């Protein structure tokens, strides 16, 4: 879906740990610097991402960069294939870089010697899938540029890097300053156009995540794209202010 001249949202069906879902990737459009994909979906989703890009008139080979909000599997799962096929730069916060580049085990995964104990508490039909997730993470991919809070990417009139930790240690949101669209990743969720807070059960540090919501409210966005829940346009800034107040 083309939201405006600066942004397209790629809503892709996926099967997640929680069941059927829709993942809302985004593409920042810039004729001078080239398009930038934000997040990549789960392992195996590269063909679906490529097809969705093509539907928006974007060739995978022409991506200038892939920007990542954080290192959870549903955000970096298809990164190895997409990065190899596009030769795009890979952008992520300095805090997330060790997880993506392979220096550290994913923040929310149990230690390897505890995996079987964790699996024992899950329904049997999910154990094999989760065993693979917990023991065979995606191939490490070098991060070309480590991002820092306040960086401004020269795309689409300026894309502000906003560090929004809590969901993970270095979770990052992106704010398109010209169109005032906030790409919130997992810092926020939504349901049927109504904004909600971060998913408590999937958030490493909920108190810090709530503080990040307070910070995002200061941006006064005209629209918000949540990775889980999609687009929020109706009084987006007002919804975000009220949510921030409720979490304070």
Kinemage of the C-alpha trace (Angstrom):
@kinemage 1
@onewidth
@group {chain A} dominant
@subgroup {mainchain}
@vectorlist {calphas} color= white
{ca unk a 1} P 0.000 0.000 0.000
{ca unk a 2} L 1.439 3.365 -1.064
{ca unk a 3} L 0.814 5.687 1.885
{ca unk a 4} L 2.334 8.753 0.258
{ca unk a 5} L 5.218 9.690 -2.045
{ca unk a 6} L 7.710 8.839 0.689
{ca unk a 7} L 6.458 5.500 1.991
{ca unk a 8} L 4.872 2.183 1.069
{ca unk a 9} L 3.682 -0.394 3.593
{ca unk a 10} L 4.089 -4.084 2.758
{ca unk a 11} L 1.479 -6.117 4.650
{ca unk a 12} L 2.570 -9.763 4.448
{ca unk a 13} L 0.782 -12.826 5.777
{ca unk a 14} L 2.932 -14.898 8.113
{ca unk a 15} L 2.761 -17.822 10.497
{ca unk a 16} L 4.295 -16.696 13.772
{ca unk a 17} L 4.764 -18.355 17.164
{ca unk a 18} L 1.405 -16.849 18.139
{ca unk a 19} L -0.387 -18.201 15.035
{ca unk a 20} L -1.420 -16.556 11.746
{ca unk a 21} L -0.417 -12.912 11.585
{ca unk a 22} L 0.281 -9.977 9.286
{ca unk a 23} L 3.713 -8.354 9.353
{ca unk a 24} L 3.873 -4.731 8.225
{ca unk a 25} L 7.214 -4.033 6.618
{ca unk a 26} L 7.849 -0.606 5.115
{ca unk a 27} L 9.741 0.896 2.200
{ca unk a 28} L 11.053 4.453 2.381
{ca unk a 29} L 11.033 5.853 -1.144
{ca unk a 30} L 13.710 8.231 -2.390
{ca unk a 31} L 14.532 8.738 -6.056
{ca unk a 32} L 17.988 10.174 -5.350
{ca unk a 33} L 19.341 7.806 -2.711
{ca unk a 34} L 17.264 4.760 -3.586
{ca unk a 35} L 14.569 2.863 -1.654
{ca unk a 36} L 15.188 1.538 1.847
{ca unk a 37} L 13.422 -1.531 3.220
{ca unk a 38} L 12.579 -1.441 6.932
{ca unk a 39} L 12.659 -4.962 8.453
{ca unk a 40} L 12.572 -8.231 6.520
{ca unk a 41} L 10.040 -10.698 7.928
{ca unk a 42} L 10.584 -14.300 8.969
{ca unk a 43} L 12.967 -16.893 7.496
{ca unk a 44} L 11.640 -18.077 4.157
{ca unk a 45} L 9.781 -14.836 3.427
{ca unk a 46} L 12.314 -13.357 0.991
{ca unk a 47} L 10.271 -14.315 -2.121
{ca unk a 48} L 7.139 -12.734 -0.616
{ca unk a 49} L 9.068 -9.574 0.244
{ca unk a 50} L 10.507 -9.383 -3.270
{ca unk a 51} L 7.031 -9.789 -4.794
{ca unk a 52} L 5.570 -7.110 -2.511
{ca unk a 53} L 8.377 -4.731 -3.429
{ca unk a 54} L 7.770 -5.365 -7.133
{ca unk a 55} L 4.072 -4.577 -6.654
{ca unk a 56} L 5.162 -1.140 -5.436
{ca unk a 57} L 7.494 -0.673 -8.393
{ca unk a 58} L 10.632 -1.366 -6.367
{ca unk a 59} L 13.240 -3.859 -7.534
{ca unk a 60} L 14.993 -5.838 -4.825
{ca unk a 61} L 18.286 -5.299 -6.633
{ca unk a 62} L 17.801 -1.520 -6.423
{ca unk a 63} L 17.451 -1.343 -2.629
{ca unk a 64} L 20.057 1.031 -1.268
{ca unk a 65} L 19.704 -0.163 2.302
{ca unk a 66} L 17.836 -2.423 4.712
{ca unk a 67} L 17.131 -0.712 8.029
{ca unk a 68} L 16.274 -2.870 11.019
{ca unk a 69} L 14.233 -1.897 14.050
{ca unk a 70} L 15.673 -4.781 16.103
{ca unk a 71} L 16.921 -8.346 15.981
{ca unk a 72} L 13.809 -10.453 16.747
{ca unk a 73} L 13.401 -13.303 14.272
{ca unk a 74} L 10.275 -11.913 12.597
{ca unk a 75} L 12.251 -8.765 11.743
{ca unk a 76} L 15.593 -10.205 10.573
{ca unk a 77} L 14.622 -13.718 9.450
{ca unk a 78} L 14.858 -13.021 5.720
{ca unk a 79} L 17.765 -10.587 6.053
{ca unk a 80} L 20.531 -12.959 4.840
{ca unk a 81} L 18.740 -13.693 1.560
{ca unk a 82} L 17.567 -10.122 0.938
{ca unk a 83} L 20.923 -8.569 1.735
{ca unk a 84} L 22.752 -11.027 -0.540
{ca unk a 85} L 20.321 -10.524 -3.413
{ca unk a 86} L 20.356 -6.740 -3.240
{ca unk a 87} L 23.850 -5.734 -2.094
{ca unk a 88} L 22.019 -3.241 0.123
{ca unk a 89} L 23.709 -1.670 3.112
{ca unk a 90} L 22.441 -2.975 6.452
{ca unk a 91} L 21.553 -0.355 9.058
{ca unk a 92} L 20.809 -1.053 12.730
{ca unk a 93} L 21.376 0.604 16.070
{ca unk a 94} L 24.763 0.139 17.704
{ca unk a 95} L 23.025 -1.741 20.522
{ca unk a 96} L 21.390 -4.214 18.125
{ca unk a 97} L 24.443 -4.732 15.913
{ca unk a 98} L 26.075 -7.555 17.943
{ca unk a 99} L 22.873 -9.625 17.778
{ca unk a 100} L 22.454 -9.168 14.027
{ca unk a 101} L 26.117 -9.612 13.149
{ca unk a 102} L 26.358 -12.775 15.239
{ca unk a 103} L 28.383 -11.618 18.208
{ca unk a 104} L 25.656 -12.257 20.763
{ca unk a 105} L 22.814 -14.744 21.135
{ca unk a 106} L 19.359 -13.196 20.662
{ca unk a 107} L 18.309 -11.334 23.774
{ca unk a 108} L 15.049 -13.218 24.382
{ca unk a 109} L 16.269 -16.735 23.648
{ca unk a 110} L 17.060 -19.008 26.592
{ca unk a 111} L 20.637 -20.270 27.001
{ca unk a 112} L 21.264 -23.350 24.873
{ca unk a 113} L 21.486 -25.602 27.920
{ca unk a 114} L 17.985 -24.512 28.967
{ca unk a 115} L 16.218 -24.925 25.613
{ca unk a 116} L 14.791 -28.385 26.296
{ca unk a 117} L 13.422 -27.314 29.669
{ca unk a 118} L 11.648 -24.382 28.022
{ca unk a 119} L 10.282 -26.597 25.240
{ca unk a 120} L 8.864 -29.035 27.778
{ca unk a 121} L 6.392 -26.394 28.865
{ca unk a 122} L 5.063 -25.797 25.336
{ca unk a 123} L 2.316 -27.635 23.432
{ca unk a 124} L 3.824 -30.615 21.629
{ca unk a 125} L 2.794 -29.381 18.177
{ca unk a 126} L 4.942 -26.252 18.602
{ca unk a 127} L 8.074 -27.880 19.984
{ca unk a 128} L 9.879 -28.768 16.748
{ca unk a 129} L 9.325 -25.323 15.271
{ca unk a 130} L 10.476 -23.622 18.452
{ca unk a 131} L 13.479 -25.952 18.813
{ca unk a 132} L 14.666 -24.804 15.387
{ca unk a 133} L 14.128 -21.153 16.316
{ca unk a 134} L 16.004 -21.508 19.599
{ca unk a 135} L 18.933 -23.561 18.339
{ca unk a 136} L 19.439 -22.391 14.741
{ca unk a 137} L 19.159 -18.584 14.503
{ca unk a 138} L 19.480 -16.789 11.145
{ca unk a 139} L 22.882 -16.510 9.491
{ca unk a 140} L 24.804 -13.537 10.861
{ca unk a 141} L 24.858 -10.534 8.544
{ca unk a 142} L 27.394 -7.714 8.912
{ca unk a 143} L 25.903 -4.342 9.787
{ca unk a 144} L 27.234 -1.731 7.397
{ca unk a 145} L 26.351 1.270 9.530
{ca unk a 146} L 25.553 1.419 13.230
{ca unk a 147} L 22.844 3.976 13.940
{ca unk a 148} L 22.629 6.247 16.963
{ca unk a 149} L 19.787 8.154 18.535
{ca unk a 150} L 19.181 11.418 16.693
{ca unk a 151} L 20.910 10.416 13.457
{ca unk a 152} L 19.176 11.846 10.400
{ca unk a 153} L 19.127 9.680 7.277
{ca unk a 154} L 19.051 11.747 4.051
{ca unk a 155} L 15.927 10.035 2.718
{ca unk a 156} L 12.442 11.256 1.855
{ca unk a 157} L 13.001 14.703 3.328
{ca unk a 158} L 14.838 13.348 6.364
{ca unk a 159} L 14.340 10.186 8.427
{ca unk a 160} L 15.108 10.610 12.122
{ca unk a 161} L 16.543 7.670 14.047
{ca unk a 162} L 14.759 7.373 17.399
{ca unk a 163} L 16.164 4.892 19.901
{ca unk a 164} L 13.177 3.245 21.626
{ca unk a 165} L 14.577 0.541 23.918
{ca unk a 166} L 12.467 -1.803 25.978
{ca unk a 167} L 11.138 -4.340 23.529
{ca unk a 168} L 14.822 -5.132 23.001
{ca unk a 169} L 17.901 -3.338 24.274
{ca unk a 170} L 18.431 -1.315 21.109
{ca unk a 171} L 14.988 -1.226 19.483
{ca unk a 172} L 14.841 1.649 17.013
{ca unk a 173} L 11.956 3.564 15.465
{ca unk a 174} L 12.157 5.774 12.383
{ca unk a 175} L 10.350 9.106 11.913
{ca unk a 176} L 9.813 10.541 8.431
{ca unk a 177} L 10.003 14.236 9.217
{ca unk a 178} L 8.479 15.555 5.988
{ca unk a 179} L 5.362 13.384 6.013
{ca unk a 180} L 5.388 12.963 9.831
{ca unk a 181} L 4.984 9.200 9.620
{ca unk a 182} L 6.326 7.119 12.485
{ca unk a 183} L 7.629 3.616 11.779
{ca unk a 184} L 7.258 2.234 15.289
{ca unk a 185} L 8.387 -1.359 14.807
{ca unk a 186} L 7.356 -3.205 17.981
{ca unk a 187} L 7.533 -0.154 20.248
{ca unk a 188} L 3.779 0.137 19.607
{ca unk a 189} L 1.054 -2.208 18.395
{ca unk a 190} L -2.371 -1.570 16.906
{ca unk a 191} L -5.680 -3.244 16.301
{ca unk a 192} L -8.176 -2.056 13.657
{ca unk a 193} L -6.641 1.414 13.553
{ca unk a 194} L -6.544 1.808 17.329
{ca unk a 195} L -3.147 2.289 18.911
{ca unk a 196} L -1.975 0.006 21.722
{ca unk a 197} L 1.158 -0.326 23.801
{ca unk a 198} L 3.997 -2.807 23.288
{ca unk a 199} L 3.177 -6.497 23.713
{ca unk a 200} L 4.001 -7.225 27.343
{ca unk a 201} L 4.715 -10.930 26.795
{ca unk a 202} L 7.246 -10.164 24.045
{ca unk a 203} L 8.966 -7.194 25.668
{ca unk a 204} L 12.250 -7.623 27.503
{ca unk a 205} L 11.935 -4.520 29.721
{ca unk a 206} L 8.373 -3.236 29.922
{ca unk a 207} L 9.119 -0.204 32.087
{ca unk a 208} L 11.741 1.013 29.622
{ca unk a 209} L 9.379 0.259 26.731
{ca unk a 210} L 6.714 2.448 28.343
{ca unk a 211} L 9.241 5.253 28.711
{ca unk a 212} L 9.960 4.923 24.990
{ca unk a 213} L 6.250 5.391 24.262
{ca unk a 214} L 6.386 8.675 26.194
{ca unk a 215} L 9.228 9.798 23.973
{ca unk a 216} L 7.476 8.841 20.746
{ca unk a 217} L 4.451 10.902 21.806
{ca unk a 218} L 6.622 14.025 21.638
{ca unk a 219} L 6.992 13.543 17.863
{ca unk a 220} L 3.296 14.290 17.210
{ca unk a 221} L 3.067 11.924 14.201
{ca unk a 222} L 0.355 12.296 11.581
{ca unk a 223} L 0.368 8.531 10.991
{ca unk a 224} L 1.938 5.513 12.678
{ca unk a 225} L 2.900 2.158 11.165
{ca unk a 226} L 3.053 -0.679 13.713
{ca unk a 227} L 4.767 -3.890 12.639
{ca unk a 228} L 1.985 -5.816 14.366
{ca unk a 229} L -1.286 -4.050 13.677
{ca unk a 230} L -0.493 -1.878 10.692
{ca unk a 231} L -1.512 1.693 10.006
{ca unk a 232} L -2.938 4.161 12.522
{ca unk a 233} L -4.136 7.416 10.939
{ca unk a 234} L -7.222 8.590 12.801
{ca unk a 235} L -5.943 11.177 15.316
{ca unk a 236} L -2.626 9.339 15.486
{ca unk a 237} L -0.917 11.999 17.604
{ca unk a 238} L -3.867 12.189 19.989
{ca unk a 239} L -4.042 8.424 20.339
{ca unk a 240} L -0.315 8.312 21.078
{ca unk a 241} L -0.513 11.090 23.665
{ca unk a 242} L -3.371 9.351 25.462
{ca unk a 243} L -1.571 5.994 25.367
{ca unk a 244} L 1.598 7.580 26.756
{ca unk a 245} L -0.384 9.185 29.574
{ca unk a 246} L -2.019 5.862 30.452
{ca unk a 247} L 1.390 4.165 30.700
{ca unk a 248} L 3.104 6.874 32.736
